[in-house]
Every structure is written in structure tokens, then in C-alpha cells.
Amino acid sequence: MNFTVRNHYVPQWYQRRFFKLGSGKSKLWYLDLKPDIIRRPDGSTTTRRALRHLGPVNCFRQDHLYTLYFGEFATDVIEKQFFGAMDSLGEKAVDFFSKYSMCAGTHQAFRGMRDYLAAQLFRTPKGLDILRALSKSKDHQRTLHALRVAWPLYHTIWSEGVWEIVKCEQSPTKFIISDSPVTTYNRQIFPGSAEVQQFGIARIEQIGTHTLFPLDREHCLIITNLQYVRNPRVNLLKFRENPRYFEQTSFDLRRVQRGREIEEQEVIAINYVLKSNARRYIAASDQTWLYPEKKLKNRFWPKIGGKYFLMPDPRKVRFTTAILVGYKNGGAWGVNEYGHQDLDGPRAEALRRVEWKTFQTAKEAWDERDRLTGRGPPVDLQEYW
């Protein structure tokens, strides 16, 4: 069996999802944000061409990124056995979520989607640096060993968030690919901040942090912490209530929001976030989409995309307080919206008293926004109640 040397940290199957269907095109415009300086034999220098037209096989790859070394021996087991399996599940799950509906296979697709998000977050050069900072690993090899254990770190937090799949079918601008496809946005955490320099991203545990992942050129998954949806005026830098890792929780698959068409400025703002959080490379089937900063009306980080940027519709979110599960043997298990097993403890009750009021205000604000723009209420609202 051949040893895999070239590791694609953004899979080729994922890159192909950003081609226009039926276009016959098989290359992407690939932009290097930090092109190398080339020194000529005469001592002069030139900058390598930043924009190239390449096929997926030549994009988002790095030699020996996942190779494990044991003295004079080496193995590509991470590439072939771990990421090979993740890509097989992820390709199916990403395709399912791009046209999400409650049908046969939904539970398997959710597990595949969550697993793939977790693996994709940490598999890139930037993601491995994030994991190195979190695990305090001293070198690349130790980080790879940490990856084998820590990759599902954010399963629990994501499962307790609000999931929405937005689309941009009517927008002339479509989503781009980044060398960090799973990324985050927090209005209060700027790309050059000390936190981002330390951890690489806005911390997912923080209430105001959204997780973004473009599913293809016209669909993007956004995960938002429930407390932020209930109280948009909360301290965005504060850690969400009871953040936990590697623990059991629940997720209502019926509550995945879908079908909302976003305007071009929001598409451009999402591309701007992706580009701002990229380590070095971005790509798209149209080269003009690679420069969102040229068309973005407001580049001030807390205000890009407008007041409701990345927020799910609160009118489609139930004020659920707990989910209980009964077993055939007579046993039961339950968890409240904050992940507490003390379902109605004093801490949960105190949070609910505040959030009930702010949640109603948030829904009224969306009603008023729709009224001012001439929109009616969501036509699919009954699906969520």
C-alpha cells in the first residue's frame, strides 16, 4: 500500500462542492494571502504570483501534515484510517445538510455532520495550532497524538446550540472556501486580538460566538449559542452557562432552521469572516468573490453584516426548558437547556427569568424588522411549533 505524503486538509470532494453545477469547470481561483518572496540568482527578489487557477488536487494540501514518526519509522494511519473514515461520513452528511429535511437518515446525518465538523476544525494547519494551544502540546507530533483523543471536544456545546442552514441562491455572490472552513465569529473579538493570537479563533465556549461552515457555494451552516438567541444583549465575551466537553446531551433534529435566503451583503460579510480567519489560502469559482472587502459596506468588525448578522430567527426557537428520555427498563435521563441534570435548579430558574423577557423582546424586534421591510412572518413558522 502506498504511503500518503500529500495531505489535503480541505478535502477534494469538499472543494468540488463549490463549482457551479453544469458549468463543466474543474478549477478554482486559489488566492495566497501571504505569497512567498523568491530570490533570483542575481540577488534581486520578486513576489510569487498570489492568484492561480488550480484544480482541487493542488489546493489546500501540505506534505506530511499528519505523518506520525516513531524513531526511524513513520505511519500515515491518521490520514488513511481516521480522516479517511471522517471524509466518507462527512461527504454524505454535508450533502444531506445542504438540502436538510426530516426524513430517513436524519439521525445518522446529524452524527456524521457533528463528527465531520469536529475533525475538520482541527485537521488544518491552523486547527492543529489551535489544538496545540488548547492542549499545551510542545510540538507537532504531540499535537497529532492529542488530536486522536481531543477531536470531538466541541460535540456537546454544538449539540446544545441553535443550528441554521442559510442559502444564497438569489445572490450574485456565493460562498468561498477557506483553509479554515470551520471558523468562528464574535462581534467583540477582532481577528488581531490577543485571544485570537493565542487560540486562533474566537472561543466557541463564549456566548456571543457563532460557528460557521459553508456546505457548498450556496449553503452555509451556522451554529449559535442558545443563550445568545434568548438574550442578544448578553455579555458576548462571557462563557456560556455550563460549557462541557465529551458529555452526553440531546438535540432536537426538528429544530434545525432552514430555507432562509440571505441578502448579498450578508454573503459578502460571511466571506469576509472566512477570509479574515484564514491562515493563508482561500478559493472560489469566481475570482471576484475572493475580495469581499471591496464590496462590504461596513468593515468595522462588530457591525459587519448588519444588526442581525448570523443570528437565527428567534421566532423559530422554542423556550424549551428540558428534554426527558424514558427507557424500556423503566429508567430515565434528562437534561435542561443549560446542560444541567438538576432540571429546575436555582441557577437555571434565575437565568430563565432574565431570558424569558429578553427573548420576547428579540422576537418583537424581528417582527418589527419584517414590518419595516415589507416582509411577512416566516411562512414555515408552523414547522417549529
Residue pairs with C-beta under 8 A, 6 or more apart in sequence:
3 74
3 76
4 76
4 79
4 80
5 63
5 64
5 67
5 76
6 61
6 62
6 63
7 61
7 62
7 63
7 64
7 65
7 66
7 67
7 79
7 83
8 56
8 60
8 61
9 60
9 61
9 62
9 65
9 123
9 124
9 125
9 127
9 179
10 59
10 60
10 124
10 177
10 179
10 181
11 87
11 90
11 91
12 56
12 57
13 87
13 91
14 90
14 91
14 94
14 177
14 181
15 28
15 56
15 59
15 60
15 177
15 283
16 56
17 94
17 98
17 215
17 216
17 217
18 28
18 174
18 175
18 176
18 177
18 214
18 216
18 217
18 283
18 284
18 285
19 25
19 26
19 28
19 217
19 285
20 217
20 285
23 285
25 285
26 55
27 53
27 54
27 55
28 53
28 54
28 55
28 56
28 59
28 177
28 283
28 284
28 285
29 51
29 52
29 53
29 283
29 284
29 285
29 286
29 287
29 290
30 51
30 52
30 53
30 54
30 58
30 59
30 281
30 282
30 283
31 50
31 51
31 281
31 282
31 283
31 287
31 290
32 48
32 50
32 51
32 52
32 280
32 281
33 50
33 275
33 278
33 280
33 281
33 282
34 280
35 47
35 48
35 49
35 50
36 47
36 48
37 45
37 46
37 47
37 48
38 45
38 46
38 47
38 48
39 45
40 46
51 287
51 290
59 281
59 283
60 177
60 179
60 281
60 283
62 125
65 125
65 128
66 76
66 78
66 79
66 83
66 123
66 144
67 74
67 75
67 76
67 78
67 79
68 74
68 75
68 76
68 77
68 78
68 141
68 144
68 145
69 141
78 144
78 147
78 148
82 119
82 148
83 119
83 123
86 115
86 116
86 119
86 120
87 116
89 112
89 115
89 116
90 112
90 113
90 115
90 116
90 119
90 120
92 109
92 112
93 108
93 109
93 110
93 111
93 112
93 113
93 115
93 116
94 113
94 116
94 215
94 216
96 105
96 106
96 109
96 112
96 113
97 109
97 113
97 165
97 215
97 219
97 221
98 165
98 215
98 216
98 219
100 165
100 256
100 258
101 258
102 253
102 254
106 253
107 253
110 251
110 253
113 221
114 155
114 158
114 159
115 152
117 154
117 158
117 182
117 211
117 213
118 151
118 152
118 153
118 154
118 155
118 158
119 151
120 127
120 181
120 182
120 213
121 127
121 130
121 154
121 182
122 128
122 130
122 131
122 147
122 150
122 151
123 147
124 179
124 180
124 181
124 279
125 179
125 279
126 179
126 180
126 200
126 278
126 279
127 180
127 182
127 200
128 140
128 143
128 144
128 147
129 200
130 199
130 200
130 201
131 137
131 143
131 146
131 147
131 150
132 140
132 143
132 146
133 198
133 199
133 200
134 150
134 153
134 199
135 142
135 143
135 146
135 150
137 143
137 145
137 146
152 246
153 245
153 246
154 204
154 211
154 245
155 245
155 246
156 244
156 245
156 246
156 247
156 248
156 249
156 339
157 204
157 205
157 225
157 240
157 243
157 244
157 245
158 204
158 211
158 223
159 249
159 250
159 251
160 225
160 226
160 249
160 251
160 337
160 338
160 339
161 211
161 223
161 224
161 225
161 226
162 223
162 224
162 225
162 226
162 229
162 255
162 257
162 312
162 317
163 221
163 222
163 223
163 255
163 256
163 257
163 312
164 221
164 222
164 223
164 224
164 256
164 257
164 258
164 260
164 312
164 313
165 215
165 219
165 220
165 221
165 222
165 256
165 257
165 258
165 259
166 219
166 220
166 222
166 260
166 261
166 262
166 266
167 218
167 219
167 220
167 259
167 260
167 261
167 262
168 174
168 175
168 218
168 219
168 220
168 261
168 262
168 264
168 267
169 218
169 261
170 261
171 262
171 263
171 264
171 267
172 264
173 264
173 267
173 268
173 271
173 288
173 289
173 292
173 295
174 217
174 218
174 267
174 284
174 285
174 286
174 289
175 214
175 216
175 217
175 218
175 219
175 220
175 267
175 270
175 271
175 274
176 214
176 271
176 274
176 275
176 282
176 283
176 284
176 289
176 290
176 292
177 214
177 274
177 282
177 283
177 284
178 274
178 275
178 277
178 278
178 281
178 282
179 278
179 279
179 280
179 281
179 282
180 201
180 274
180 277
180 278
180 279
181 213
181 214
181 274
182 211
182 212
182 213
183 201
183 211
183 212
183 213
183 273
183 274
183 277
184 201
184 202
184 203
184 204
184 209
184 210
184 211
184 212
184 277
185 202
185 209
185 210
185 212
185 273
185 310
186 202
186 206
186 208
186 209
186 210
186 236
186 237
187 208
187 236
187 301
187 302
187 303
188 208
188 236
188 237
188 302
189 195
189 196
189 202
189 206
189 209
189 237
190 196
190 301
191 276
191 277
191 301
195 202
195 203
196 202
201 277
202 209
203 209
203 239
204 211
205 239
205 240
205 243
206 225
206 236
206 237
206 238
206 239
206 240
207 225
207 227
207 228
207 234
207 235
207 236
207 237
207 238
207 239
207 240
208 225
208 228
208 234
208 235
208 236
208 237
209 225
209 236
210 222
210 223
210 224
210 310
211 222
211 223
212 220
212 221
212 222
212 270
212 273
212 274
212 310
213 220
213 221
214 220
214 221
214 270
214 274
215 221
217 284
217 285
220 270
222 310
222 312
224 310
224 311
224 312
225 240
226 240
226 317
226 337
227 234
227 240
227 241
227 351
227 355
228 234
228 236
228 311
229 311
229 312
229 314
229 317
229 359
229 362
230 314
230 317
230 319
230 355
230 358
230 359
230 362
231 354
231 355
231 358
231 359
231 362
232 311
232 358
232 362
233 358
234 358
241 338
241 339
241 347
241 351
242 338
242 339
242 340
244 339
247 339
248 333
248 335
249 335
249 339
250 323
250 325
250 335
252 320
252 323
254 383
254 384
255 316
255 317
255 318
255 384
257 312
257 313
257 316
257 384
259 380
260 313
265 296
265 297
265 305
265 306
266 305
266 306
266 309
268 292
268 295
268 296
269 292
269 296
269 304
269 305
269 306
269 309
270 305
270 310
271 289
271 292
272 292
272 293
272 296
272 299
272 304
273 304
274 282
275 282
275 290
275 292
275 293
282 290
283 290
284 290
293 299
296 304
298 304
308 366
308 369
313 366
313 378
314 359
314 362
314 363
314 366
315 363
315 366
315 367
315 377
315 378
315 381
315 384
316 378
316 381
316 384
317 384
318 384
318 385
319 355
319 356
319 359
320 337
321 336
321 337
321 343
321 344
321 348
321 352
322 334
322 335
322 336
322 337
322 343
322 344
323 334
323 335
324 332
324 333
324 334
325 332
325 333
325 334
326 332
327 333
334 341
334 343
335 341
335 343
336 342
336 343
336 344
336 348
337 348
338 347
338 348
338 351
340 347
340 348
342 348
367 377
369 375
370 376
370 377
